[in-house]
């Protein structure tokens, strides 16, 4: 059984995923230890936007493949 991973345009959604979660982590790094306050809601929004961008990129890749 041979398993190979070819570099292709599947790297585009992977890079979008990494960048979006990296940006969300960068933007929420100074939110502190506010577990249930406004900072937590804003941080959740950052990660929610990152998740939506990631899922949209993978959806486009899956439909075009």
CHARMM internal coordinates of N, CA and C (Angstrom, degrees):
IC EDIT
DIST 1 N 1 CA 1.4388
DIST 1 CA 1 C 1.5302
ANGL 1 N 1 CA 1 C 108.40
DIST 1 C 2 N 1.2963
ANGL 1 CA 1 C 2 N 115.34
DIHE 1 N 1 CA 1 C 2 N 126.10
DIST 2 N 2 CA 1.4510
ANGL 1 C 2 N 2 CA 120.83
DIHE 1 CA 1 C 2 N 2 CA -178.40
DIST 2 CA 2 C 1.5238
ANGL 2 N 2 CA 2 C 109.34
DIHE 1 C 2 N 2 CA 2 C -113.01
DIST 2 C 3 N 1.3055
ANGL 2 CA 2 C 3 N 114.35
DIHE 2 N 2 CA 2 C 3 N 133.10
DIST 3 N 3 CA 1.4537
ANGL 2 C 3 N 3 CA 120.12
DIHE 2 CA 2 C 3 N 3 CA 178.20
DIST 3 CA 3 C 1.5214
ANGL 3 N 3 CA 3 C 107.72
DIHE 2 C 3 N 3 CA 3 C -122.37
DIST 3 C 4 N 1.3031
ANGL 3 CA 3 C 4 N 116.30
DIHE 3 N 3 CA 3 C 4 N 117.64
DIST 4 N 4 CA 1.4581
ANGL 3 C 4 N 4 CA 120.03
DIHE 3 CA 3 C 4 N 4 CA 179.09
DIST 4 CA 4 C 1.5261
ANGL 4 N 4 CA 4 C 110.09
DIHE 3 C 4 N 4 CA 4 C -126.51
DIST 4 C 5 N 1.2904
ANGL 4 CA 4 C 5 N 114.62
DIHE 4 N 4 CA 4 C 5 N 145.93
DIST 5 N 5 CA 1.4600
ANGL 4 C 5 N 5 CA 120.90
DIHE 4 CA 4 C 5 N 5 CA 175.78
DIST 5 CA 5 C 1.5136
ANGL 5 N 5 CA 5 C 106.76
DIHE 4 C 5 N 5 CA 5 C -116.39
DIST 5 C 6 N 1.3082
ANGL 5 CA 5 C 6 N 115.84
DIHE 5 N 5 CA 5 C 6 N 114.51
DIST 6 N 6 CA 1.4557
ANGL 5 C 6 N 6 CA 120.58
DIHE 5 CA 5 C 6 N 6 CA 178.21
DIST 6 CA 6 C 1.5145
ANGL 6 N 6 CA 6 C 109.11
DIHE 5 C 6 N 6 CA 6 C -94.24
DIST 6 C 7 N 1.3173
ANGL 6 CA 6 C 7 N 114.34
DIHE 6 N 6 CA 6 C 7 N 140.99
DIST 7 N 7 CA 1.4586
ANGL 6 C 7 N 7 CA 118.48
DIHE 6 CA 6 C 7 N 7 CA 175.07
DIST 7 CA 7 C 1.5131
ANGL 7 N 7 CA 7 C 108.08
DIHE 6 C 7 N 7 CA 7 C -76.63
DIST 7 C 8 N 1.2897
ANGL 7 CA 7 C 8 N 114.93
DIHE 7 N 7 CA 7 C 8 N 124.65
DIST 8 N 8 CA 1.4487
ANGL 7 C 8 N 8 CA 120.75
DIHE 7 CA 7 C 8 N 8 CA -178.29
DIST 8 CA 8 C 1.5093
ANGL 8 N 8 CA 8 C 109.75
DIHE 7 C 8 N 8 CA 8 C -146.76
DIST 8 C 9 N 1.3037
ANGL 8 CA 8 C 9 N 114.79
DIHE 8 N 8 CA 8 C 9 N -159.54
DIST 9 N 9 CA 1.4521
ANGL 8 C 9 N 9 CA 116.88
DIHE 8 CA 8 C 9 N 9 CA -177.22
DIST 9 CA 9 C 1.5180
ANGL 9 N 9 CA 9 C 112.21
DIHE 8 C 9 N 9 CA 9 C -83.54
DIST 9 C 10 N 1.3313
ANGL 9 CA 9 C 10 N 117.65
DIHE 9 N 9 CA 9 C 10 N 5.60
DIST 10 N 10 CA 1.4607
ANGL 9 C 10 N 10 CA 120.55
DIHE 9 CA 9 C 10 N 10 CA 170.16
DIST 10 CA 10 C 1.5223
ANGL 10 N 10 CA 10 C 110.27
DIHE 9 C 10 N 10 CA 10 C -69.22
DIST 10 C 11 N 1.3145
ANGL 10 CA 10 C 11 N 117.32
DIHE 10 N 10 CA 10 C 11 N -14.91
DIST 11 N 11 CA 1.4614
ANGL 10 C 11 N 11 CA 120.33
DIHE 10 CA 10 C 11 N 11 CA 177.56
DIST 11 CA 11 C 1.5280
ANGL 11 N 11 CA 11 C 111.95
DIHE 10 C 11 N 11 CA 11 C -68.39
DIST 11 C 12 N 1.3291
ANGL 11 CA 11 C 12 N 117.41
DIHE 11 N 11 CA 11 C 12 N -25.13
DIST 12 N 12 CA 1.4738
ANGL 11 C 12 N 12 CA 120.45
DIHE 11 CA 11 C 12 N 12 CA -179.11
DIST 12 CA 12 C 1.5322
ANGL 12 N 12 CA 12 C 111.02
DIHE 11 C 12 N 12 CA 12 C -62.06
DIST 12 C 13 N 1.3514
ANGL 12 CA 12 C 13 N 120.13
DIHE 12 N 12 CA 12 C 13 N -53.17
DIST 13 N 13 CA 1.4728
ANGL 12 C 13 N 13 CA 117.42
DIHE 12 CA 12 C 13 N 13 CA 177.78
DIST 13 CA 13 C 1.5289
ANGL 13 N 13 CA 13 C 113.12
DIHE 12 C 13 N 13 CA 13 C -66.29
DIST 13 C 14 N 1.3343
ANGL 13 CA 13 C 14 N 117.04
DIHE 13 N 13 CA 13 C 14 N -28.95
DIST 14 N 14 CA 1.4640
ANGL 13 C 14 N 14 CA 119.16
DIHE 13 CA 13 C 14 N 14 CA 177.13
DIST 14 CA 14 C 1.5276
ANGL 14 N 14 CA 14 C 110.52
DIHE 13 C 14 N 14 CA 14 C -65.75
DIST 14 C 15 N 1.3243
ANGL 14 CA 14 C 15 N 116.78
DIHE 14 N 14 CA 14 C 15 N -41.55
DIST 15 N 15 CA 1.4680
ANGL 14 C 15 N 15 CA 120.58
DIHE 14 CA 14 C 15 N 15 CA 177.76
DIST 15 CA 15 C 1.5271
ANGL 15 N 15 CA 15 C 110.48
DIHE 14 C 15 N 15 CA 15 C -67.24
DIST 15 C 16 N 1.3290
ANGL 15 CA 15 C 16 N 117.53
DIHE 15 N 15 CA 15 C 16 N -39.49
DIST 16 N 16 CA 1.4700
ANGL 15 C 16 N 16 CA 120.67
DIHE 15 CA 15 C 16 N 16 CA 177.35
DIST 16 CA 16 C 1.5274
ANGL 16 N 16 CA 16 C 110.28
DIHE 15 C 16 N 16 CA 16 C -61.95
DIST 16 C 17 N 1.3253
ANGL 16 CA 16 C 17 N 116.53
DIHE 16 N 16 CA 16 C 17 N -40.55
DIST 17 N 17 CA 1.4612
ANGL 16 C 17 N 17 CA 120.61
DIHE 16 CA 16 C 17 N 17 CA 177.76
DIST 17 CA 17 C 1.5214
ANGL 17 N 17 CA 17 C 111.01
DIHE 16 C 17 N 17 CA 17 C -61.89
DIST 17 C 18 N 1.3178
ANGL 17 CA 17 C 18 N 116.70
DIHE 17 N 17 CA 17 C 18 N -49.71
DIST 18 N 18 CA 1.4630
ANGL 17 C 18 N 18 CA 120.25
DIHE 17 CA 17 C 18 N 18 CA -178.63
DIST 18 CA 18 C 1.5238
ANGL 18 N 18 CA 18 C 111.57
DIHE 17 C 18 N 18 CA 18 C -64.11
DIST 18 C 19 N 1.3179
ANGL 18 CA 18 C 19 N 117.31
DIHE 18 N 18 CA 18 C 19 N -42.37
DIST 19 N 19 CA 1.4574
ANGL 18 C 19 N 19 CA 120.27
DIHE 18 CA 18 C 19 N 19 CA 179.65
DIST 19 CA 19 C 1.5287
ANGL 19 N 19 CA 19 C 112.29
DIHE 18 C 19 N 19 CA 19 C -66.25
DIST 19 C 20 N 1.3239
ANGL 19 CA 19 C 20 N 116.72
DIHE 19 N 19 CA 19 C 20 N -42.61
DIST 20 N 20 CA 1.4629
ANGL 19 C 20 N 20 CA 118.74
DIHE 19 CA 19 C 20 N 20 CA -177.52
DIST 20 CA 20 C 1.5259
ANGL 20 N 20 CA 20 C 111.40
DIHE 19 C 20 N 20 CA 20 C -66.56
DIST 20 C 21 N 1.3309
ANGL 20 CA 20 C 21 N 117.83
DIHE 20 N 20 CA 20 C 21 N -41.02
DIST 21 N 21 CA 1.4608
ANGL 20 C 21 N 21 CA 118.97
DIHE 20 CA 20 C 21 N 21 CA 178.24
DIST 21 CA 21 C 1.5225
ANGL 21 N 21 CA 21 C 111.28
DIHE 20 C 21 N 21 CA 21 C -73.88
DIST 21 C 22 N 1.3288
ANGL 21 CA 21 C 22 N 117.91
DIHE 21 N 21 CA 21 C 22 N -30.43
DIST 22 N 22 CA 1.4593
ANGL 21 C 22 N 22 CA 120.43
DIHE 21 CA 21 C 22 N 22 CA 174.31
DIST 22 CA 22 C 1.5147
ANGL 22 N 22 CA 22 C 111.68
DIHE 21 C 22 N 22 CA 22 C -65.75
DIST 22 C 23 N 1.3186
ANGL 22 CA 22 C 23 N 116.80
DIHE 22 N 22 CA 22 C 23 N -42.71
DIST 23 N 23 CA 1.4646
ANGL 22 C 23 N 23 CA 120.77
DIHE 22 CA 22 C 23 N 23 CA 177.22
DIST 23 CA 23 C 1.5189
ANGL 23 N 23 CA 23 C 110.87
DIHE 22 C 23 N 23 CA 23 C -65.01
DIST 23 C 24 N 1.3330
ANGL 23 CA 23 C 24 N 117.26
DIHE 23 N 23 CA 23 C 24 N -40.69
DIST 24 N 24 CA 1.4706
ANGL 23 C 24 N 24 CA 120.10
DIHE 23 CA 23 C 24 N 24 CA 178.30
DIST 24 CA 24 C 1.5226
ANGL 24 N 24 CA 24 C 110.89
DIHE 23 C 24 N 24 CA 24 C -63.80
DIST 24 C 25 N 1.3185
ANGL 24 CA 24 C 25 N 117.18
DIHE 24 N 24 CA 24 C 25 N -40.83
DIST 25 N 25 CA 1.4646
ANGL 24 C 25 N 25 CA 120.08
DIHE 24 CA 24 C 25 N 25 CA 177.93
DIST 25 CA 25 C 1.5279
ANGL 25 N 25 CA 25 C 110.71
DIHE 24 C 25 N 25 CA 25 C -65.97
DIST 25 C 26 N 1.3260
ANGL 25 CA 25 C 26 N 116.95
DIHE 25 N 25 CA 25 C 26 N -40.43
DIST 26 N 26 CA 1.4607
ANGL 25 C 26 N 26 CA 120.93
DIHE 25 CA 25 C 26 N 26 CA 179.03
DIST 26 CA 26 C 1.5314
ANGL 26 N 26 CA 26 C 111.39
DIHE 25 C 26 N 26 CA 26 C -64.79
DIST 26 C 27 N 1.3256
ANGL 26 CA 26 C 27 N 117.04
DIHE 26 N 26 CA 26 C 27 N -41.31
DIST 27 N 27 CA 1.4602
ANGL 26 C 27 N 27 CA 120.27
DIHE 26 CA 26 C 27 N 27 CA -177.73
DIST 27 CA 27 C 1.5284
ANGL 27 N 27 CA 27 C 112.38
DIHE 26 C 27 N 27 CA 27 C -73.06
DIST 27 C 28 N 1.3123
ANGL 27 CA 27 C 28 N 117.66
DIHE 27 N 27 CA 27 C 28 N -24.69
DIST 28 N 28 CA 1.4628
ANGL 27 C 28 N 28 CA 119.94
DIHE 27 CA 27 C 28 N 28 CA -177.08
DIST 28 CA 28 C 1.5233
ANGL 28 N 28 CA 28 C 112.68
DIHE 27 C 28 N 28 CA 28 C -104.64
DIST 28 C 29 N 1.3086
ANGL 28 CA 28 C 29 N 118.77
DIHE 28 N 28 CA 28 C 29 N 12.57
DIST 29 N 29 CA 1.4669
ANGL 28 C 29 N 29 CA 120.37
DIHE 28 CA 28 C 29 N 29 CA -176.62
DIST 29 CA 29 C 1.5155
ANGL 29 N 29 CA 29 C 113.50
DIHE 28 C 29 N 29 CA 29 C -70.91
DIST 29 C 30 N 1.3180
ANGL 29 CA 29 C 30 N 118.55
DIHE 29 N 29 CA 29 C 30 N -27.44
DIST 30 N 30 CA 1.4630
ANGL 29 C 30 N 30 CA 121.03
DIHE 29 CA 29 C 30 N 30 CA -178.18
DIST 30 CA 30 C 1.5262
ANGL 30 N 30 CA 30 C 112.57
DIHE 29 C 30 N 30 CA 30 C -101.21
DIST 30 C 31 N 1.3190
ANGL 30 CA 30 C 31 N 117.64
DIHE 30 N 30 CA 30 C 31 N 22.07
DIST 31 N 31 CA 1.4551
ANGL 30 C 31 N 31 CA 120.61
DIHE 30 CA 30 C 31 N 31 CA -178.96
DIST 31 CA 31 C 1.5284
ANGL 31 N 31 CA 31 C 111.54
DIHE 30 C 31 N 31 CA 31 C -77.41
DIST 31 C 32 N 1.3022
ANGL 31 CA 31 C 32 N 118.52
DIHE 31 N 31 CA 31 C 32 N -18.00
DIST 32 N 32 CA 1.4598
ANGL 31 C 32 N 32 CA 121.68
DIHE 31 CA 31 C 32 N 32 CA 178.02
DIST 32 CA 32 C 1.5191
ANGL 32 N 32 CA 32 C 112.43
DIHE 31 C 32 N 32 CA 32 C 81.99
DIST 32 C 33 N 1.3213
ANGL 32 CA 32 C 33 N 114.42
DIHE 32 N 32 CA 32 C 33 N -156.45
DIST 33 N 33 CA 1.4680
ANGL 32 C 33 N 33 CA 121.19
DIHE 32 CA 32 C 33 N 33 CA -176.40
DIST 33 CA 33 C 1.5158
ANGL 33 N 33 CA 33 C 111.78
DIHE 32 C 33 N 33 CA 33 C -103.13
DIST 33 C 34 N 1.2905
ANGL 33 CA 33 C 34 N 117.13
DIHE 33 N 33 CA 33 C 34 N 31.01
DIST 34 N 34 CA 1.4589
ANGL 33 C 34 N 34 CA 122.56
DIHE 33 CA 33 C 34 N 34 CA -178.21
DIST 34 CA 34 C 1.5263
ANGL 34 N 34 CA 34 C 108.73
DIHE 33 C 34 N 34 CA 34 C -78.68
DIST 34 C 35 N 1.3179
ANGL 34 CA 34 C 35 N 116.70
DIHE 34 N 34 CA 34 C 35 N 93.88
DIST 35 N 35 CA 1.4569
ANGL 34 C 35 N 35 CA 120.60
DIHE 34 CA 34 C 35 N 35 CA -170.84
DIST 35 CA 35 C 1.5213
ANGL 35 N 35 CA 35 C 113.50
DIHE 34 C 35 N 35 CA 35 C -73.59
DIST 35 C 36 N 1.3224
ANGL 35 CA 35 C 36 N 118.75
DIHE 35 N 35 CA 35 C 36 N -39.87
DIST 36 N 36 CA 1.4610
ANGL 35 C 36 N 36 CA 121.29
DIHE 35 CA 35 C 36 N 36 CA -174.86
DIST 36 CA 36 C 1.5244
ANGL 36 N 36 CA 36 C 112.88
DIHE 35 C 36 N 36 CA 36 C -125.22
DIST 36 C 37 N 1.3152
ANGL 36 CA 36 C 37 N 118.69
DIHE 36 N 36 CA 36 C 37 N 17.21
DIST 37 N 37 CA 1.4530
ANGL 36 C 37 N 37 CA 121.06
DIHE 36 CA 36 C 37 N 37 CA -176.79
DIST 37 CA 37 C 1.5186
ANGL 37 N 37 CA 37 C 112.22
DIHE 36 C 37 N 37 CA 37 C -100.50
DIST 37 C 38 N 1.3093
ANGL 37 CA 37 C 38 N 114.96
DIHE 37 N 37 CA 37 C 38 N -160.09
DIST 38 N 38 CA 1.4639
ANGL 37 C 38 N 38 CA 121.42
DIHE 37 CA 37 C 38 N 38 CA -176.91
DIST 38 CA 38 C 1.5273
ANGL 38 N 38 CA 38 C 111.40
DIHE 37 C 38 N 38 CA 38 C -65.92
DIST 38 C 39 N 1.3323
ANGL 38 CA 38 C 39 N 116.38
DIHE 38 N 38 CA 38 C 39 N -35.94
DIST 39 N 39 CA 1.4616
ANGL 38 C 39 N 39 CA 119.47
DIHE 38 CA 38 C 39 N 39 CA 178.68
DIST 39 CA 39 C 1.5133
ANGL 39 N 39 CA 39 C 112.24
DIHE 38 C 39 N 39 CA 39 C -61.45
DIST 39 C 40 N 1.3103
ANGL 39 CA 39 C 40 N 116.49
DIHE 39 N 39 CA 39 C 40 N -38.74
DIST 40 N 40 CA 1.4664
ANGL 39 C 40 N 40 CA 120.47
DIHE 39 CA 39 C 40 N 40 CA 178.73
DIST 40 CA 40 C 1.5222
ANGL 40 N 40 CA 40 C 111.31
DIHE 39 C 40 N 40 CA 40 C -67.25
DIST 40 C 41 N 1.3227
ANGL 40 CA 40 C 41 N 116.46
DIHE 40 N 40 CA 40 C 41 N -36.58
DIST 41 N 41 CA 1.4694
ANGL 40 C 41 N 41 CA 120.11
DIHE 40 CA 40 C 41 N 41 CA 178.59
DIST 41 CA 41 C 1.5262
ANGL 41 N 41 CA 41 C 110.28
DIHE 40 C 41 N 41 CA 41 C -67.74
DIST 41 C 42 N 1.3236
ANGL 41 CA 41 C 42 N 116.53
DIHE 41 N 41 CA 41 C 42 N -41.92
DIST 42 N 42 CA 1.4639
ANGL 41 C 42 N 42 CA 120.13
DIHE 41 CA 41 C 42 N 42 CA 178.08
DIST 42 CA 42 C 1.5176
ANGL 42 N 42 CA 42 C 110.63
DIHE 41 C 42 N 42 CA 42 C -65.02
DIST 42 C 43 N 1.3228
ANGL 42 CA 42 C 43 N 117.59
DIHE 42 N 42 CA 42 C 43 N -42.60
DIST 43 N 43 CA 1.4583
ANGL 42 C 43 N 43 CA 121.31
DIHE 42 CA 42 C 43 N 43 CA 178.23
DIST 43 CA 43 C 1.5276
ANGL 43 N 43 CA 43 C 110.53
DIHE 42 C 43 N 43 CA 43 C -63.40
DIST 43 C 44 N 1.3236
ANGL 43 CA 43 C 44 N 117.49
DIHE 43 N 43 CA 43 C 44 N -40.90
DIST 44 N 44 CA 1.4567
ANGL 43 C 44 N 44 CA 120.98
DIHE 43 CA 43 C 44 N 44 CA 176.25
DIST 44 CA 44 C 1.5256
ANGL 44 N 44 CA 44 C 110.59
DIHE 43 C 44 N 44 CA 44 C -60.55
DIST 44 C 45 N 1.3337
ANGL 44 CA 44 C 45 N 117.05
DIHE 44 N 44 CA 44 C 45 N -39.34
DIST 45 N 45 CA 1.4612
ANGL 44 C 45 N 45 CA 121.10
DIHE 44 CA 44 C 45 N 45 CA 177.06
DIST 45 CA 45 C 1.5176
ANGL 45 N 45 CA 45 C 112.26
DIHE 44 C 45 N 45 CA 45 C -62.88
DIST 45 C 46 N 1.3385
ANGL 45 CA 45 C 46 N 117.19
DIHE 45 N 45 CA 45 C 46 N -40.54
DIST 46 N 46 CA 1.4656
ANGL 45 C 46 N 46 CA 120.37
DIHE 45 CA 45 C 46 N 46 CA 177.46
DIST 46 CA 46 C 1.5235
ANGL 46 N 46 CA 46 C 110.56
DIHE 45 C 46 N 46 CA 46 C -60.23
DIST 46 C 47 N 1.3223
ANGL 46 CA 46 C 47 N 116.34
DIHE 46 N 46 CA 46 C 47 N -47.57
DIST 47 N 47 CA 1.4687
ANGL 46 C 47 N 47 CA 119.80
DIHE 46 CA 46 C 47 N 47 CA -178.70
DIST 47 CA 47 C 1.5277
ANGL 47 N 47 CA 47 C 112.02
DIHE 46 C 47 N 47 CA 47 C -71.21
DIST 47 C 48 N 1.3167
ANGL 47 CA 47 C 48 N 117.40
DIHE 47 N 47 CA 47 C 48 N -30.17
DIST 48 N 48 CA 1.4605
ANGL 47 C 48 N 48 CA 120.07
DIHE 47 CA 47 C 48 N 48 CA 175.81
DIST 48 CA 48 C 1.5290
ANGL 48 N 48 CA 48 C 110.61
DIHE 47 C 48 N 48 CA 48 C -66.40
DIST 48 C 49 N 1.3341
ANGL 48 CA 48 C 49 N 116.51
DIHE 48 N 48 CA 48 C 49 N -43.10
DIST 49 N 49 CA 1.4642
ANGL 48 C 49 N 49 CA 119.70
DIHE 48 CA 48 C 49 N 49 CA 176.74
DIST 49 CA 49 C 1.5254
ANGL 49 N 49 CA 49 C 111.30
DIHE 48 C 49 N 49 CA 49 C -64.00
DIST 49 C 50 N 1.3225
ANGL 49 CA 49 C 50 N 117.12
DIHE 49 N 49 CA 49 C 50 N -37.28
DIST 50 N 50 CA 1.4596
ANGL 49 C 50 N 50 CA 120.77
DIHE 49 CA 49 C 50 N 50 CA 177.41
DIST 50 CA 50 C 1.5285
ANGL 50 N 50 CA 50 C 110.43
DIHE 49 C 50 N 50 CA 50 C -65.32
DIST 50 C 51 N 1.3214
ANGL 50 CA 50 C 51 N 116.67
DIHE 50 N 50 CA 50 C 51 N -40.20
DIST 51 N 51 CA 1.4684
ANGL 50 C 51 N 51 CA 120.37
DIHE 50 CA 50 C 51 N 51 CA 179.03
DIST 51 CA 51 C 1.5236
ANGL 51 N 51 CA 51 C 111.25
DIHE 50 C 51 N 51 CA 51 C -65.75
DIST 51 C 52 N 1.3150
ANGL 51 CA 51 C 52 N 116.94
DIHE 51 N 51 CA 51 C 52 N -41.26
DIST 52 N 52 CA 1.4642
ANGL 51 C 52 N 52 CA 120.61
DIHE 51 CA 51 C 52 N 52 CA 179.49
DIST 52 CA 52 C 1.5336
ANGL 52 N 52 CA 52 C 110.14
DIHE 51 C 52 N 52 CA 52 C -64.93
DIST 52 C 53 N 1.3265
ANGL 52 CA 52 C 53 N 117.47
DIHE 52 N 52 CA 52 C 53 N -43.28
DIST 53 N 53 CA 1.4642
ANGL 52 C 53 N 53 CA 120.67
DIHE 52 CA 52 C 53 N 53 CA 178.22
DIST 53 CA 53 C 1.5223
ANGL 53 N 53 CA 53 C 110.89
DIHE 52 C 53 N 53 CA 53 C -62.92
DIST 53 C 54 N 1.3215
ANGL 53 CA 53 C 54 N 116.66
DIHE 53 N 53 CA 53 C 54 N -41.13
DIST 54 N 54 CA 1.4622
ANGL 53 C 54 N 54 CA 120.87
DIHE 53 CA 53 C 54 N 54 CA 179.34
DIST 54 CA 54 C 1.5263
ANGL 54 N 54 CA 54 C 111.37
DIHE 53 C 54 N 54 CA 54 C -65.23
DIST 54 C 55 N 1.3315
ANGL 54 CA 54 C 55 N 116.45
DIHE 54 N 54 CA 54 C 55 N -47.58
DIST 55 N 55 CA 1.4618
ANGL 54 C 55 N 55 CA 119.70
DIHE 54 CA 54 C 55 N 55 CA -179.43
DIST 55 CA 55 C 1.5253
ANGL 55 N 55 CA 55 C 112.04
DIHE 54 C 55 N 55 CA 55 C -65.12
DIST 55 C 56 N 1.3221
ANGL 55 CA 55 C 56 N 117.30
DIHE 55 N 55 CA 55 C 56 N -36.52
DIST 56 N 56 CA 1.4687
ANGL 55 C 56 N 56 CA 120.20
DIHE 55 CA 55 C 56 N 56 CA 177.20
DIST 56 CA 56 C 1.5189
ANGL 56 N 56 CA 56 C 111.03
DIHE 55 C 56 N 56 CA 56 C -65.30
DIST 56 C 57 N 1.3174
ANGL 56 CA 56 C 57 N 116.98
DIHE 56 N 56 CA 56 C 57 N -41.24
DIST 57 N 57 CA 1.4698
ANGL 56 C 57 N 57 CA 120.09
DIHE 56 CA 56 C 57 N 57 CA 178.96
DIST 57 CA 57 C 1.5240
ANGL 57 N 57 CA 57 C 110.98
DIHE 56 C 57 N 57 CA 57 C -64.05
DIST 57 C 58 N 1.3194
ANGL 57 CA 57 C 58 N 117.44
DIHE 57 N 57 CA 57 C 58 N -43.14
DIST 58 N 58 CA 1.4702
ANGL 57 C 58 N 58 CA 119.76
DIHE 57 CA 57 C 58 N 58 CA 179.52
DIST 58 CA 58 C 1.5349
ANGL 58 N 58 CA 58 C 111.09
DIHE 57 C 58 N 58 CA 58 C -69.90
DIST 58 C 59 N 1.3367
ANGL 58 CA 58 C 59 N 117.71
DIHE 58 N 58 CA 58 C 59 N -32.44
DIST 59 N 59 CA 1.4603
ANGL 58 C 59 N 59 CA 120.29
DIHE 58 CA 58 C 59 N 59 CA 177.19
DIST 59 CA 59 C 1.5269
ANGL 59 N 59 CA 59 C 110.64
DIHE 58 C 59 N 59 CA 59 C -65.37
DIST 59 C 60 N 1.3153
ANGL 59 CA 59 C 60 N 116.09
DIHE 59 N 59 CA 59 C 60 N -44.74
DIST 60 N 60 CA 1.4738
ANGL 59 C 60 N 60 CA 119.42
DIHE 59 CA 59 C 60 N 60 CA 177.68
DIST 60 CA 60 C 1.5171
ANGL 60 N 60 CA 60 C 110.17
DIHE 59 C 60 N 60 CA 60 C -61.45
DIST 60 C 61 N 1.3338
ANGL 60 CA 60 C 61 N 116.95
DIHE 60 N 60 CA 60 C 61 N -41.61
DIST 61 N 61 CA 1.4665
ANGL 60 C 61 N 61 CA 120.11
DIHE 60 CA 60 C 61 N 61 CA 178.76
DIST 61 CA 61 C 1.5288
ANGL 61 N 61 CA 61 C 111.13
DIHE 60 C 61 N 61 CA 61 C -63.37
DIST 61 C 62 N 1.3375
ANGL 61 CA 61 C 62 N 116.70
DIHE 61 N 61 CA 61 C 62 N -43.02
DIST 62 N 62 CA 1.4713
ANGL 61 C 62 N 62 CA 120.07
DIHE 61 CA 61 C 62 N 62 CA -178.02
DIST 62 CA 62 C 1.5271
ANGL 62 N 62 CA 62 C 111.68
DIHE 61 C 62 N 62 CA 62 C -67.79
DIST 62 C 63 N 1.3227
ANGL 62 CA 62 C 63 N 117.72
DIHE 62 N 62 CA 62 C 63 N -37.26
DIST 63 N 63 CA 1.4607
ANGL 62 C 63 N 63 CA 119.96
DIHE 62 CA 62 C 63 N 63 CA -179.17
DIST 63 CA 63 C 1.5276
ANGL 63 N 63 CA 63 C 111.82
DIHE 62 C 63 N 63 CA 63 C -74.25
DIST 63 C 64 N 1.3204
ANGL 63 CA 63 C 64 N 117.12
DIHE 63 N 63 CA 63 C 64 N -29.10
DIST 64 N 64 CA 1.4581
ANGL 63 C 64 N 64 CA 120.55
DIHE 63 CA 63 C 64 N 64 CA -178.21
DIST 64 CA 64 C 1.5273
ANGL 64 N 64 CA 64 C 111.95
DIHE 63 C 64 N 64 CA 64 C -86.67
DIST 64 C 65 N 1.3088
ANGL 64 CA 64 C 65 N 117.95
DIHE 64 N 64 CA 64 C 65 N -17.83
DIST 65 N 65 CA 1.4743
ANGL 64 C 65 N 65 CA 120.18
DIHE 64 CA 64 C 65 N 65 CA -176.59
DIST 65 CA 65 C 1.5017
ANGL 65 N 65 CA 65 C 112.61
DIHE 64 C 65 N 65 CA 65 C -77.57
END
COOR INIT
IC SEED 1 N 1 CA 1 C
IC BUILD
